[in-house]
Amino acid sequence: MKLIVICNKNTASTNIGKALKSNYSELPDSVKILELDADILDLDKYKKKFDELKPEIIIVLSSHASKANVDSFSVHPTGNFDTNDLGGNKTELSIAPALYLRTGLIGIHKHAKRRGCMEYQITIEATHHSPTFNYLVIFIEIGSNEKAWNDKLAADVLADVVYDLVTKKLEKGISAIGFGGNHYSPKFQKMIETQNYAFGHICPKHKLDNLNDKMILEMINKTIPKPEQAVLDWKGMNSLQRKNIIDILVRNGINWVRA
C-alpha cells in the first residue's frame, strides 16, 4: 500500500492534501491517505500506526522553510547523519526511494510548466530530519513562506506530482548516493535532470566530517534500488573529507565516481 500523509498542523501539507482530494477524487485501492493531527516533525510519535499499516512507500506532504524565503518546490529523503535536532534517531536514516525522488523531481518540472508556475525554484535536498523509519520515505514540499504555503496553484502542482507517483510507472535511472555540496545539491540535481541518475541518500558537505563505515554503509543499504555508484561532488568537499570517504568506499568495495 502506498501511503500519503497529510499533517493537519502544517499549512502546506493541508493545502496540498486538499488539492489532491479535490483534483483526484478517486485513488486506486492500493493508495491510502492518512491524515494526522500533527506537525511534520512529529511523525516518529506515530511509529506504531505506520507499523500497523506497513506501507510500501510513505509520501509526506509538507512545507519547506529557509532563511532565503524563496518560493520553491522540493523533494528529499529523511534521516540524521549525526544529531537529531529535528527529530528521529541519531545517526539513523529512513529508506531513501531513489526512483520516487527522481520521478518526483522530474514531475515537478513537468507539472509546474504545465500549470504555469515556473517562478518557483525546483530542488532536491540532502537527507535531513525525522522520521527515521525502516520504510521508504519521501517528503514533497512547498517553500518557503506563508504566501507560498497558501498558494493554490502551487498546491495543485504538487498534487499532480503525488498522483503520478502513486498511479504511474516510476522513471528509471542509475541509482546512486551522493556526498558533498550544499544542502540543495545542485550538482546531483543536474545529474538527475541530464544524466539519468536517481539519487537516494545525499550527505552534504557540512555533515561529512563524522562519516564512518557504518554511516556510509547505512546510506547504501537504505537506498532502494541498491546504489550502483557513490558520487562525490569533488569541489563540494575538502581534501580531508574526500580522502576519508574514498578510503571507506574502497575498503568496502563500493564503486565511486567524481562529479
Backbone as JSON, one array per atom type, in Angstrom:
{
  "sequence": "MKLIVICNKNTASTNIGKALKSNYSELPDSVKILELDADILDLDKYKKKFDELKPEIIIVLSSHASKANVDSFSVHPTGNFDTNDLGGNKTELSIAPALYLRTGLIGIHKHAKRRGCMEYQITIEATHHSPTFNYLVIFIEIGSNEKAWNDKLAADVLADVVYDLVTKKLEKGISAIGFGGNHYSPKFQKMIETQNYAFGHICPKHKLDNLNDKMILEMINKTIPKPEQAVLDWKGMNSLQRKNIIDILVRNGINWVRA",
  "N": [[0.84, -1.19, 0.0], [0.52, 2.21, -0.84], [1.22, 5.09, 0.9], [-0.06, 8.21, 1.6], [0.68, 11.01, 3.44], [-0.89, 13.45, 5.35], [-0.36, 16.21, 7.3], [-2.12, 17.87, 9.61], [-1.43, 20.08, 11.11], [0.25, 21.52, 9.65], [0.5, 23.95, 7.3], [1.06, 23.92, 4.45], [1.02, 21.16, 3.97], [-1.65, 20.53, 4.56], [-2.93, 22.03, 2.54], [-1.9, 20.99, 0.11], [-2.91, 18.45, 0.41], [-5.69, 18.98, 0.32], [-5.9, 19.88, -2.34], [-5.17, 17.54, -3.69], [-7.26, 15.77, -2.97], [-9.42, 17.14, -4.02], [-8.84, 17.46, -6.78], [-8.34, 14.9, -7.61], [-10.47, 12.77, -7.09], [-10.82, 10.05, -6.95], [-8.79, 7.49, -5.97], [-6.52, 4.75, -6.53], [-7.19, 1.46, -5.1], [-4.93, 0.61, -3.9], [-3.79, 2.73, -2.68], [-3.58, 4.85, 0.11], [-4.77, 7.54, 2.09], [-3.52, 9.14, 4.87], [-4.47, 11.1, 7.45], [-3.17, 13.16, 9.92], [-3.35, 14.65, 13.12], [-1.09, 16.47, 13.5], [2.26, 17.88, 13.4], [4.8, 18.09, 10.84], [7.25, 17.2, 11.83], [6.61, 15.49, 13.81], [6.19, 12.86, 13.26], [7.5, 10.57, 14.14], [6.28, 9.94, 16.51], [4.11, 8.52, 15.77], [4.84, 6.01, 15.06], [3.93, 3.43, 15.71], [1.44, 3.36, 14.45], [2.22, 3.51, 11.75], [3.63, 1.12, 11.61], [1.56, -0.68, 11.9], [0.21, -0.28, 9.5], [2.13, -0.88, 7.58], [3.37, 0.31, 5.14], [4.19, 0.41, 1.62], [5.44, 2.62, 0.59], [6.0, 5.83, 1.99], [4.66, 8.91, 1.54], [5.12, 12.11, 2.29], [3.39, 15.08, 2.62], [4.33, 18.43, 2.69], [5.53, 21.52, 4.19], [8.28, 23.71, 3.32], [10.94, 25.36, 4.87], [13.12, 28.19, 4.89], [15.91, 30.4, 5.4], [16.32, 32.05, 3.25], [13.85, 32.43, 2.18], [12.67, 31.82, -0.24], [10.4, 31.15, -2.92], [9.59, 27.84, -3.54], [9.75, 24.43, -4.79], [10.33, 21.21, -3.51], [12.0, 18.02, -3.02], [12.93, 15.32, -0.88], [14.83, 12.74, 0.91], [14.73, 11.25, 4.25], [16.37, 11.44, 7.5], [19.13, 11.21, 9.87], [22.45, 12.2, 9.98], [24.07, 12.69, 12.1], [23.42, 14.37, 14.8], [20.09, 14.65, 16.3], [18.46, 16.96, 16.06], [16.14, 17.76, 14.81], [14.26, 15.79, 15.3], [13.61, 12.18, 15.12], [15.98, 9.4, 15.19], [19.37, 9.56, 16.35], [22.14, 9.38, 14.1], [20.88, 7.71, 12.16], [18.98, 6.54, 9.38], [16.05, 6.86, 7.32], [14.6, 4.75, 4.74], [15.65, 5.54, 1.55], [13.9, 6.29, -1.33], [15.05, 6.04, -4.31], [14.1, 6.09, -7.03], [11.56, 7.14, -6.75], [12.23, 9.67, -5.81], [13.64, 10.69, -8.02], [11.57, 10.57, -9.97], [9.7, 12.24, -8.78], [11.05, 14.74, -8.75], [11.41, 15.21, -11.53], [8.74, 15.2, -12.24], [7.8, 17.5, -10.94], [8.99, 19.56, -12.44], [7.63, 19.07, -14.87], [4.85, 19.44, -14.24], [4.79, 21.96, -13.06], [5.49, 23.55, -15.23], [3.36, 22.93, -16.95], [1.18, 23.98, -15.57], [1.84, 26.6, -15.41], [3.53, 27.65, -13.39], [6.16, 28.59, -12.99], [7.78, 30.28, -11.56], [8.66, 29.28, -9.22], [11.46, 27.94, -7.53], [13.06, 24.8, -8.15], [14.08, 21.97, -6.45], [16.23, 19.29, -5.27], [16.79, 18.15, -2.07], [19.39, 17.52, 0.35], [19.6, 14.61, 2.49], [17.73, 14.87, 5.46], [16.38, 15.54, 8.72], [13.61, 14.15, 10.77], [11.15, 11.6, 9.84], [12.87, 8.67, 11.22], [12.38, 6.0, 9.96], [12.05, 2.48, 9.2], [11.16, 2.33, 6.59], [10.37, 3.16, 3.16], [10.64, 6.56, 2.56], [9.56, 9.71, 1.45], [9.67, 13.19, 1.27], [7.63, 15.78, 0.04], [7.55, 19.06, -0.91], [6.41, 22.48, -0.4], [7.89, 25.65, -0.47], [8.8, 29.0, 0.61], [7.41, 30.23, 2.6], [4.53, 31.81, 4.16], [2.82, 32.8, 2.16], [3.45, 31.25, -0.09], [2.89, 28.69, 0.93], [0.17, 28.83, 1.06], [-0.57, 29.07, -1.54], [-2.7, 28.23, -4.01], [-2.27, 27.33, -6.63], [0.35, 26.34, -6.51], [-0.06, 24.24, -4.72], [-1.72, 22.67, -6.3], [0.09, 21.88, -8.29], [1.87, 20.18, -6.86], [0.05, 18.28, -6.0], [-0.58, 17.08, -8.43], [1.9, 15.9, -8.96], [2.15, 14.06, -6.85], [-0.05, 12.41, -7.35], [0.75, 11.24, -9.78], [2.96, 9.82, -8.82], [1.81, 7.77, -7.32], [0.22, 6.4, -9.09], [1.34, 5.95, -11.6], [4.01, 4.56, -13.68], [7.32, 4.53, -12.39], [10.06, 6.75, -13.12], [12.92, 5.42, -14.67], [16.39, 4.99, -13.7], [19.91, 5.54, -12.94], [20.74, 4.28, -9.99], [22.03, 5.91, -7.12], [24.18, 7.17, -4.47], [25.01, 10.27, -2.84], [27.72, 12.53, -2.07], [28.77, 15.51, -0.52], [28.79, 19.05, -1.46], [26.22, 21.61, -1.17], [23.26, 22.02, 0.91], [21.2, 21.98, -0.92], [22.01, 20.54, -3.11], [22.85, 21.02, -5.97], [24.56, 19.96, -7.98], [24.05, 17.22, -7.99], [21.37, 17.28, -8.57], [21.42, 18.24, -11.21], [22.57, 16.04, -12.45], [20.53, 14.2, -12.18], [18.64, 15.38, -13.8], [19.85, 15.54, -16.31], [21.54, 13.35, -16.81], [20.38, 10.94, -16.31], [20.4, 9.95, -13.68], [19.46, 8.65, -10.44], [19.14, 9.67, -7.36], [19.49, 8.5, -4.03], [20.09, 8.6, -0.75], [21.74, 11.6, 0.25], [24.57, 13.14, 1.43], [25.46, 16.18, 2.69], [28.15, 18.66, 2.49], [28.55, 19.86, 5.05], [28.01, 17.84, 6.79], [29.87, 15.87, 6.52], [32.21, 15.4, 8.01], [32.11, 13.61, 10.19], [31.51, 11.14, 9.15], [31.52, 7.61, 9.01], [32.4, 4.09, 8.46], [30.07, 2.66, 9.17], [27.99, 4.54, 8.84], [28.15, 5.24, 6.15], [27.7, 2.77, 4.95], [25.11, 2.45, 5.82], [23.82, 4.45, 4.33], [24.02, 3.26, 1.84], [22.75, 0.74, 2.18], [20.24, 1.58, 2.83], [19.18, 2.8, 0.63], [17.04, 2.46, -2.06], [16.4, 1.52, -5.42], [19.27, -0.69, -4.88], [22.25, 1.14, -4.67], [24.23, 1.8, -7.55], [26.45, 3.31, -7.7], [28.6, 5.48, -5.8], [28.63, 8.92, -5.66], [30.84, 11.59, -5.77], [30.83, 14.95, -5.07], [33.24, 16.68, -6.19], [34.46, 19.21, -5.84], [32.88, 20.07, -3.88], [33.66, 19.48, -1.32], [36.26, 19.21, 1.18], [39.79, 18.32, 1.06], [40.51, 16.51, 3.1], [38.02, 15.44, 3.86], [37.36, 14.25, 1.44], [39.37, 12.28, 1.19], [38.83, 10.63, 3.41], [36.25, 9.64, 2.8], [36.7, 8.31, 0.34], [38.55, 6.36, 1.15], [36.94, 4.81, 2.87], [34.97, 3.91, 1.07], [36.52, 2.43, -0.78], [37.59, 0.51, 0.93], [35.33, -0.93, 1.52], [34.63, -1.96, -0.89], [33.07, -0.43, -2.71], [31.83, 1.03, -5.61], [32.87, 4.16, -6.94], [32.5, 7.49, -8.23], [33.69, 10.64, -9.5], [32.3, 13.95, -9.51]],
  "CA": [[0.0, 0.0, 0.0], [1.23, 3.49, -0.91], [0.6, 5.91, 1.94], [0.12, 9.66, 1.5], [0.48, 11.54, 4.79], [-1.24, 14.85, 5.49], [-0.23, 16.67, 8.69], [-3.08, 18.97, 9.67], [-0.87, 21.25, 11.78], [1.19, 22.11, 8.7], [-0.34, 24.64, 6.31], [1.29, 23.42, 3.1], [0.56, 19.78, 3.94], [-3.11, 20.56, 4.47], [-3.37, 22.57, 1.25], [-1.6, 20.01, -0.94], [-3.88, 17.39, 0.61], [-6.98, 19.44, -0.21], [-5.81, 19.88, -3.8], [-5.15, 16.15, -4.14], [-8.6, 15.19, -2.82], [-10.34, 17.86, -4.91], [-8.5, 17.24, -8.19], [-8.31, 13.46, -7.89], [-11.41, 12.26, -6.09], [-10.72, 8.59, -6.88], [-7.44, 6.94, -5.97], [-6.55, 3.28, -6.56], [-7.33, 0.79, -3.8], [-3.59, 0.38, -3.35], [-3.33, 4.01, -2.13], [-4.33, 5.3, 1.3], [-4.43, 8.84, 2.66], [-3.53, 9.16, 6.33], [-4.45, 12.46, 7.99], [-2.76, 13.16, 11.31], [-3.4, 15.94, 13.82], [0.31, 16.54, 13.89], [3.14, 18.62, 12.53], [5.59, 17.17, 10.03], [8.37, 16.65, 12.59], [6.06, 14.66, 14.89], [5.77, 11.56, 12.73], [8.05, 9.47, 14.94], [5.32, 9.61, 17.57], [3.07, 7.67, 15.19], [5.5, 4.83, 14.51], [3.07, 2.25, 15.88], [0.43, 3.42, 13.39], [2.87, 3.14, 10.49], [3.95, -0.31, 11.69], [0.3, -1.41, 11.65], [-0.14, -0.15, 8.09], [3.21, -1.49, 6.78], [3.28, 0.86, 3.79], [5.23, 0.2, 0.61], [6.1, 3.91, 0.49], [5.35, 6.91, 2.73], [4.83, 10.19, 0.85], [4.7, 13.14, 3.24], [3.14, 16.41, 2.06], [4.99, 19.25, 3.71], [6.12, 22.83, 3.91], [9.72, 23.85, 3.43], [11.29, 26.67, 5.42], [14.53, 28.55, 4.73], [16.2, 31.8, 5.67], [16.25, 32.79, 1.99], [12.43, 32.77, 1.99], [12.43, 31.71, -1.69], [9.32, 30.25, -3.35], [10.28, 26.65, -4.04], [9.26, 23.06, -4.69], [11.49, 20.36, -3.22], [11.83, 16.64, -2.58], [14.12, 14.82, -0.18], [14.69, 11.63, 1.85], [14.86, 11.67, 5.65], [17.32, 10.76, 8.36], [20.12, 12.03, 10.59], [23.84, 11.73, 9.88], [24.71, 12.84, 13.41], [22.47, 14.72, 15.84], [18.68, 14.55, 15.94], [17.86, 18.22, 16.48], [14.8, 17.88, 14.2], [13.53, 14.55, 15.49], [14.2, 10.93, 14.66], [17.09, 8.87, 15.97], [20.71, 9.98, 15.95], [22.9, 8.52, 13.17], [19.99, 6.7, 11.57], [18.3, 7.01, 8.19], [14.95, 6.1, 6.73], [14.97, 4.19, 3.44], [15.5, 6.55, 0.51], [13.39, 5.7, -2.57], [15.74, 6.82, -5.35], [13.29, 6.28, -8.23], [10.49, 8.08, -6.39], [12.83, 11.0, -5.75], [13.88, 11.1, -9.4], [10.28, 10.78, -10.63], [9.09, 13.42, -8.18], [11.74, 15.93, -9.23], [11.07, 15.4, -12.94], [7.32, 15.52, -12.27], [7.61, 18.9, -10.55], [9.3, 20.34, -13.64], [6.57, 18.86, -15.86], [3.56, 20.0, -13.85], [4.95, 23.41, -12.86], [5.42, 24.14, -16.56], [2.01, 22.74, -17.48], [0.24, 24.84, -14.85], [2.3, 27.98, -15.43], [4.01, 28.0, -12.04], [7.59, 28.46, -13.19], [8.55, 31.19, -10.72], [9.15, 28.52, -8.06], [12.69, 27.16, -7.69], [12.84, 23.36, -8.01], [15.32, 21.43, -5.88], [16.3, 18.09, -4.44], [17.59, 18.47, -0.89], [20.11, 16.43, 1.02], [18.89, 13.89, 3.55], [17.69, 15.56, 6.75], [15.3, 15.5, 9.73], [12.8, 12.97, 11.01], [11.32, 10.45, 10.72], [13.86, 7.65, 10.89], [11.62, 4.75, 9.88], [12.57, 1.44, 8.32], [10.27, 2.32, 5.43], [10.68, 4.16, 2.14], [10.02, 7.84, 2.93], [9.89, 10.87, 0.63], [8.96, 14.43, 1.56], [7.36, 16.63, -1.12], [7.38, 20.29, -0.14], [6.3, 23.85, -0.9], [8.58, 26.62, 0.38], [9.34, 28.86, 1.96], [6.75, 31.29, 3.35], [3.08, 31.63, 4.27], [2.18, 33.06, 0.87], [3.64, 30.07, -0.93], [2.19, 27.56, 1.53], [-1.26, 29.01, 0.8], [-0.75, 29.26, -2.97], [-3.48, 27.1, -4.53], [-1.63, 26.81, -7.83], [1.5, 25.53, -6.08], [-0.62, 23.01, -4.16], [-2.2, 21.87, -7.43], [1.27, 21.29, -8.93], [2.37, 19.04, -6.09], [-1.0, 17.25, -6.03], [-0.36, 16.36, -9.69], [3.11, 15.09, -8.81], [1.84, 12.95, -5.94], [-0.95, 11.49, -8.06], [1.57, 10.46, -10.7], [3.83, 8.91, -8.06], [1.07, 6.61, -6.8], [-0.6, 5.76, -10.13], [2.06, 5.72, -12.85], [5.32, 3.92, -13.57], [8.4, 5.42, -11.98], [11.17, 6.98, -14.04], [14.09, 4.58, -14.41], [17.61, 5.76, -13.62], [21.07, 4.93, -12.29], [20.63, 4.53, -8.55], [23.31, 6.36, -6.57], [24.19, 8.02, -3.28], [25.84, 11.43, -3.1], [28.5, 13.13, -0.99], [29.31, 16.82, -0.75], [27.92, 20.1, -1.95], [25.41, 22.22, -0.12], [22.01, 21.35, 1.3], [20.28, 21.88, -2.06], [22.54, 19.52, -4.03], [22.66, 21.37, -7.38], [25.29, 19.1, -8.91], [23.33, 15.95, -8.1], [20.12, 17.57, -9.27], [21.72, 18.32, -12.64], [22.81, 14.68, -12.91], [19.2, 13.6, -12.31], [17.9, 16.01, -14.91], [20.53, 15.46, -17.61], [22.36, 12.15, -16.99], [19.6, 9.73, -15.98], [20.69, 9.46, -12.34], [18.4, 8.63, -9.43], [19.85, 9.7, -6.08], [18.81, 8.21, -2.79], [20.63, 9.45, 0.3], [22.76, 12.58, -0.08], [25.18, 13.73, 2.62], [26.07, 17.44, 2.29], [29.5, 18.93, 2.99], [28.61, 20.19, 6.48], [27.79, 16.63, 7.58], [30.82, 14.85, 6.08], [33.38, 15.2, 8.87], [31.99, 12.49, 11.13], [31.09, 9.92, 8.48], [32.34, 6.42, 9.21], [31.95, 2.94, 7.67], [28.69, 2.31, 9.5], [27.04, 5.51, 8.3], [28.15, 5.14, 4.69], [27.0, 1.52, 4.61], [23.68, 2.7, 6.03], [23.37, 5.18, 3.15], [23.89, 2.3, 0.74], [21.75, -0.29, 2.48], [18.93, 2.2, 2.94], [18.75, 3.4, -0.64], [16.42, 1.47, -2.95], [17.18, 0.3, -5.61], [20.64, -0.66, -4.36], [23.05, 2.07, -5.48], [25.29, 1.3, -8.43], [27.61, 4.18, -7.55], [28.67, 6.62, -4.89], [29.08, 10.06, -6.46], [31.48, 12.61, -4.95], [30.92, 16.32, -5.57], [34.68, 16.81, -5.94], [34.76, 20.54, -5.32], [31.94, 20.34, -2.8], [34.19, 18.93, -0.07], [37.69, 19.48, 1.29], [40.65, 17.17, 0.75], [40.43, 15.52, 4.18], [36.74, 14.77, 3.72], [37.45, 13.41, 0.24], [40.21, 11.11, 1.48], [38.13, 9.75, 4.34], [35.15, 8.97, 2.1], [37.24, 7.37, -0.64], [39.13, 5.23, 1.91], [35.84, 3.95, 3.33], [34.34, 3.29, -0.1], [37.43, 1.42, -1.31], [37.68, -0.57, 1.93], [34.1, -1.72, 1.48], [34.39, -2.44, -2.24], [31.97, 0.32, -3.29], [32.2, 1.79, -6.8], [32.64, 5.57, -6.79], [32.88, 8.36, -9.34], [33.74, 12.06, -9.14], [31.41, 14.81, -10.31]],
  "C": [[0.88, 1.25, 0.0], [0.49, 4.47, -0.03], [0.97, 7.37, 1.74], [-0.24, 10.26, 2.85], [0.23, 13.05, 4.74], [-1.14, 15.21, 6.98], [-1.05, 17.95, 8.85], [-2.6, 20.19, 10.45], [0.16, 21.96, 10.9], [0.39, 22.66, 7.53], [-0.16, 24.06, 4.91], [0.79, 21.98, 2.96], [-0.95, 19.72, 3.76], [-3.57, 21.01, 3.09], [-3.04, 21.65, 0.08], [-2.6, 18.85, -0.84], [-5.26, 17.75, 0.07], [-6.99, 19.41, -1.72], [-5.86, 18.46, -4.35], [-6.56, 15.55, -4.09], [-9.61, 15.85, -3.75], [-10.09, 17.51, -6.37], [-8.53, 15.78, -8.59], [-9.18, 12.74, -6.85], [-11.34, 10.74, -5.93], [-9.26, 8.17, -6.98], [-7.53, 5.42, -6.0], [-6.68, 2.69, -5.16], [-5.99, 0.58, -3.12], [-3.01, 1.64, -2.7], [-4.21, 4.4, -0.96], [-3.84, 6.68, 1.71], [-4.57, 8.76, 4.17], [-3.44, 10.61, 6.79], [-4.16, 12.39, 9.49], [-2.9, 14.56, 11.89], [-2.03, 16.19, 14.41], [1.05, 17.5, 12.98], [4.08, 17.63, 11.85], [6.76, 16.54, 10.78], [7.92, 15.79, 13.76], [5.79, 13.23, 14.46], [6.34, 10.38, 13.5], [7.09, 9.02, 16.04], [4.23, 8.65, 17.09], [3.66, 6.39, 14.6], [4.62, 3.58, 14.61], [2.01, 2.19, 14.8], [1.03, 3.01, 12.06], [3.22, 1.66, 10.47], [2.71, -1.16, 11.45], [-0.05, -1.41, 10.17], [0.87, -0.82, 7.16], [3.21, -0.98, 5.34], [4.46, 0.5, 2.9], [6.08, 1.46, 0.47], [5.29, 4.91, 1.32], [5.69, 8.22, 2.02], [4.26, 11.27, 1.75], [4.57, 14.48, 2.52], [3.55, 17.43, 3.1], [5.3, 20.66, 3.22], [7.63, 22.71, 3.91], [9.99, 25.25, 3.96], [12.77, 26.93, 5.2], [14.69, 30.03, 5.02], [16.08, 32.65, 4.41], [14.82, 33.18, 1.63], [12.01, 32.7, 0.52], [11.25, 30.79, -1.96], [9.96, 29.02, -4.0], [9.41, 25.4, -3.95], [10.48, 22.18, -4.41], [11.05, 18.94, -2.85], [13.08, 16.24, -1.81], [13.79, 13.57, 0.64], [14.95, 12.11, 3.28], [15.89, 10.83, 6.41], [18.32, 11.73, 8.95], [21.51, 11.41, 10.46], [24.58, 11.85, 11.21], [23.65, 13.11, 14.47], [21.03, 14.58, 15.34], [17.92, 15.79, 16.4], [16.43, 18.39, 15.94], [14.07, 16.54, 14.22], [14.22, 13.34, 14.89], [15.32, 10.48, 15.57], [18.42, 9.41, 15.45], [21.33, 8.93, 15.05], [22.04, 7.36, 12.63], [19.21, 7.34, 10.42], [17.04, 6.2, 7.93], [15.44, 5.52, 5.41], [14.66, 5.22, 2.36], [15.05, 5.89, -0.79], [13.9, 6.46, -3.79], [14.86, 7.08, -6.57], [12.1, 7.19, -7.96], [11.03, 9.51, -6.35], [13.11, 11.54, -7.14], [12.56, 11.45, -10.1], [9.59, 12.02, -10.08], [9.71, 14.7, -8.69], [11.37, 16.23, -10.69], [9.59, 15.8, -13.07], [7.03, 16.96, -11.87], [7.9, 19.81, -11.74], [8.13, 20.28, -14.64], [5.29, 19.61, -15.47], [3.64, 21.49, -13.53], [4.86, 24.13, -14.21], [4.0, 24.07, -17.12], [1.01, 23.7, -16.85], [0.69, 26.31, -14.81], [2.76, 28.49, -14.08], [5.54, 27.94, -12.03], [8.43, 29.4, -12.34], [9.11, 30.49, -9.48], [10.46, 27.82, -8.41], [12.37, 25.69, -7.44], [14.14, 22.72, -7.56], [15.12, 20.03, -5.32], [17.23, 18.43, -3.28], [18.35, 17.25, -0.4], [19.23, 15.8, 2.09], [18.9, 14.71, 4.84], [16.37, 15.31, 7.47], [14.53, 14.19, 9.82], [11.76, 12.8, 9.91], [12.49, 9.56, 10.31], [13.17, 6.29, 10.98], [12.34, 3.75, 8.99], [11.59, 1.21, 7.17], [10.81, 3.31, 4.4], [9.92, 5.44, 2.49], [10.5, 8.92, 1.97], [9.03, 12.04, 1.1], [8.83, 15.23, 0.27], [6.86, 17.96, -0.58], [7.16, 21.54, -1.0], [7.05, 24.76, 0.06], [8.4, 28.02, -0.18], [8.68, 29.89, 2.89], [5.24, 31.07, 3.32], [2.36, 31.83, 2.94], [2.27, 31.84, -0.04], [2.87, 28.87, -0.39], [0.69, 27.61, 1.27], [-1.57, 29.24, -0.68], [-1.46, 28.04, -3.56], [-2.83, 26.49, -5.76], [-0.45, 25.92, -7.48], [1.02, 24.2, -5.5], [-1.12, 22.08, -5.26], [-1.03, 21.17, -8.13], [1.73, 20.05, -8.17], [1.33, 17.93, -5.97], [-0.86, 16.42, -7.3], [0.83, 15.4, -9.57], [2.83, 13.86, -7.95], [0.94, 11.93, -6.62], [-0.16, 10.63, -9.03], [2.43, 9.44, -9.97], [3.1, 7.65, -7.61], [0.26, 5.88, -7.86], [0.16, 5.39, -11.39], [3.41, 5.05, -12.6], [6.37, 4.96, -13.19], [9.43, 5.57, -13.09], [12.34, 6.05, -13.68], [15.34, 5.46, -14.37], [18.71, 4.97, -12.93], [21.01, 5.27, -10.8], [22.0, 4.85, -7.96], [23.09, 7.03, -5.22], [25.18, 9.15, -3.55], [26.53, 11.96, -1.86], [28.96, 14.52, -1.41], [28.31, 17.81, -1.31], [27.07, 20.68, -0.82], [24.1, 21.47, 0.08], [21.11, 21.1, 0.09], [20.84, 21.08, -3.24], [22.41, 19.84, -5.51], [23.37, 20.46, -8.36], [24.55, 17.77, -9.09], [21.99, 16.14, -8.8], [20.34, 17.62, -10.79], [21.95, 16.93, -13.22], [21.49, 13.92, -13.06], [18.54, 14.09, -13.59], [18.54, 15.78, -16.27], [21.29, 14.16, -17.86], [21.67, 10.88, -16.52], [19.94, 9.13, -14.62], [19.44, 9.49, -11.46], [19.09, 8.55, -8.07], [18.92, 9.32, -4.93], [19.36, 9.15, -1.72], [21.75, 10.34, -0.22], [23.26, 13.19, 1.22], [25.9, 15.01, 2.21], [27.41, 17.68, 2.99], [29.52, 19.14, 4.5], [28.33, 19.0, 7.38], [28.85, 15.55, 7.31], [31.87, 14.49, 7.12], [33.29, 13.97, 9.76], [31.52, 11.2, 10.48], [32.07, 8.78, 8.75], [31.78, 5.27, 8.37], [30.48, 2.66, 7.9], [27.7, 3.24, 8.82], [26.99, 5.44, 6.78], [27.47, 3.85, 4.24], [25.5, 1.66, 4.83], [23.08, 3.47, 4.86], [23.12, 4.22, 1.98], [22.75, 1.31, 0.99], [20.34, 0.27, 2.6], [18.62, 3.13, 1.77], [18.24, 2.27, -1.52], [16.05, 2.15, -4.26], [18.6, 0.45, -5.08], [21.5, 0.22, -5.25], [24.12, 1.35, -6.31], [26.58, 2.08, -8.21], [27.46, 5.08, -6.33], [29.28, 7.76, -5.69], [29.62, 11.14, -5.52], [31.47, 13.96, -5.68], [32.33, 16.8, -5.23], [35.05, 18.15, -5.31], [33.84, 20.92, -4.16], [32.34, 19.69, -1.5], [35.66, 19.26, -0.01], [38.49, 18.19, 1.13], [40.6, 16.1, 1.84], [39.12, 14.74, 4.12], [36.78, 13.79, 2.54], [38.22, 12.14, 0.53], [39.48, 10.12, 2.38], [37.03, 8.96, 3.63], [35.67, 7.94, 1.12], [37.83, 6.15, 0.07], [38.03, 4.26, 2.35], [35.19, 3.22, 2.16], [35.22, 2.17, -0.66], [37.52, 0.23, -0.36], [36.46, -1.49, 1.88], [33.7, -2.15, 0.07], [33.25, -1.75, -2.97], [32.47, 1.18, -4.47], [31.91, 3.28, -6.59], [33.11, 6.33, -8.02], [32.91, 9.8, -8.83], [32.82, 12.87, -10.06], [31.82, 16.25, -10.11]]
}
